């Protein structure tokens, strides 16, 4: 709380449950008494207009009945009140009251009373203007340099400036680029209107430019008529202040200096007439209103600024001279001359607290009570300090932010996948053309140890897999309570998925003493769907286009042991060879060598090798883990199938180019369709219809082309999704083969996956090719660079769709060659030590060709 308080000179509470805002307060000699004393005019959103003339007997007195000169209910909300020379034929002051759809100008006059109740005041309507648009605020002044009278400018909610020459409407102009109305004022020195647009710019418009610009009533005309009927409204100057403005005020205490003051949400600006900044002040509080009121020292201006902390600050330019405490948050502040007392500060709050105050200090009569002296127990204080330091140390450990184990979690979510397929398939709307599409049941259990508010469960599987229901909303969970849901997963799209993993995420809130609404938390778990969901046993095939051989350090295991769900125990010939047929139709064969420690996976499609290879490695690791064998390892010494991989990349990129072409053709046909529609509409609106000249036939033909192109684009989109799924499967396979070939660590495999699989979804704006190319280029210039010269090369900061895939394929080949020569993946910029080794299946000549730019 400030040591300095605003001294209450006179105050009152206006009405009951009435609302007030910035434009609802005005001080002026509205009754033209000639005494030099101002009256306080207040209008409310409830339609009440009040005029006060405070006469306290002593400072701090409340309102007396004779202080209220006039109180009238005008039935419509009062947005703003102003006093000026608004009536022609006289230079007397009149009161302008702005309503939502009306502008009224009144004369306030008083007659001498013959009894002790005092004078009687009356409000007489001089004229009114009904507005065609909803008003926001207004300003007034001698527009155009007129003498002895004031004109009024009203800003509407849709950005139109309506100008009134007293009893008559002059013209209206729309502000360019308008979105939301801002504060508005008039500068008589430059004869211009100044406002702050929704672009957070201070904009100045000359009155002469407004007068000669195209009339707002002609806004509906055609473009050709618009260009020939008047000048375009142009801004005089613009200043970007970077924040929304609360109020604008133009002051000129010295005729040689005129300043434009702008109060922003966090800053306070003073501008010259031409929009240049004289000074600005960064405020460390949230302001609510302001008013520049005088110039005490030559070249400086004093300003009152109110804020939401019930403070009123006095600034001389940017220097804080005084700070005073108010009993309310001011929404409007004025400086008035009342009862021979000059410089009274008049403030108004949004709930109707009207106060007249002056600045001063009150002596503090508070004396701190004497504290009883007592002996200090230093040992007890030391023990308490150690305990507090221990609590602080435990709380600031970064690893303690998350629970150390599942036992410490507030909420645990688990997913259990049924070992058997559903007896009756739950697959719905599946696009797979197989005779039967199986499904598998997933049981998800949520166990809460605390009160969990608004728990929501989301189940995610990667397309083309789908679940019968992916969103669940539960009631609040009590401590030590559980919820269980059951759903089924199945193959929905007509292509094999790249992953069989799924994810469960539960979001919930836990209430605390300080936050009863709760702190948002998340719990999640992963699950893996069975291979039987997407394929079934089939007859092995001897011939295949693509073959992979995985080496191990253990004797081969019979398929009867590791694939019991795919083999028939009665058939011994399946112990070393096994066939898989995917629901989409393709086949994959798995063979185990009888003499060596090798397994072969072969298929006609490269992407189909991935899931079978991964399943084989997972089941082998699980088998040897049960045997307590810790030294089991897999290696790969064959050639990386880069050429087959590049074919999948080219296919995916070709579909992306087709999508771009379809988008351009659709745009062209849509423009053509709209142009024909406009022509037809013009013909139909004509009073003397002219022949259609086959426009209807052209419209129908264009419509059919648009529909055909849309169908083709949709089909291409489906093909592109399938191509991207196949590309992801092949990419997973390449990553696995590189990791087995180079015996990469877990961190290096993570870098490899982040490089080749950066996107979960492929779009036209950000595609797989340009993203992977950028990631590989970064690795080639950092951890896989051959010299410091390569590290100095700068990468493009913008990702855009390439013209072809030649650069990407060259970088992938070079990437593999650098790994073959001993390069090691790392996020540091240090170059890896190079070793002499050759990548399997890549000759020295091919590697040298790939390194050439």
Buried (B, 14 or more C-beta within 10 A) or exposed (E): EBEBBBBBBBBBBBBEEBBBBBBBBBBBBBBBEEEEBBBBBBBBBBBBBBBBBBBBEEBEBEBEEEBBBBBBEBEBBBBBBBBBBBBEEBEBBBBBBBBBEBBBBBBBBBEEEEEEEBEEBEBEEBBBBEBEBEBBBBBBBBBBEEEEBBBBBBBBBBBBBBBBBBBEBBBBBBBBEBEEBBBBBBBBEBBBBBBBBEEBBBBBBBBBBBEEBBEBEEEEBEEEEBEEEBEEBEBBBEBEBEBBBBBBBBBBBEEEBBBBBBBBBEBBBBBEBEBEBBEBBEBEEEBBBBBBBEBEEEEBBBBBBBBEBBBBBBBBBBEEEBBBBBBBBBBBBBBBBBBEBEEBBBBBBBBBBBBBBBBEEEEEEEEEEEEEEEEEEEEEEEEEEEEEEEEEEEEEEEEEEEEEEEEEBBBBBBBEBBEEBBEEBBBEEBEBEBEEBBBBBBBBBBBBBBBBBBBEBEBBBBBBBBBBEEEBEBEBBEEEEEBEBEBBBBBBBBBBBBBBBBBBBBBBBBBEEEEEEBEEBEBEBEBEBBBBBBBBBBEBBEEBEBBBBBBBEBEBBEBBEBBEEBBEEEEEEBBBBBBBBBBBEBBBBBBBBEEEBBBBBBBBBBBBBBBBBBBBBEBBBEBBEEEEEEEBEBEBEBBBBBEBBBEBBBBBBBBBEBBEBBEEBBEEBBEBBEEBBEBBEEBEEEEEEEEBEEBEEBBEBBBEBBEEBBEBBEEBBBBBBBBBBBBBBBBBBBBBBBBBBBEBEEEBBEBBBEBBBEEEEBEEEBBBBBBBBBBBBBBBBBBBBBEEEEBEEEEEEEBEBBEEBEBBBBBBBBBBBBBBBBBBBBEEEEBBEEEEEEBBBBEEEBBEEBBEE
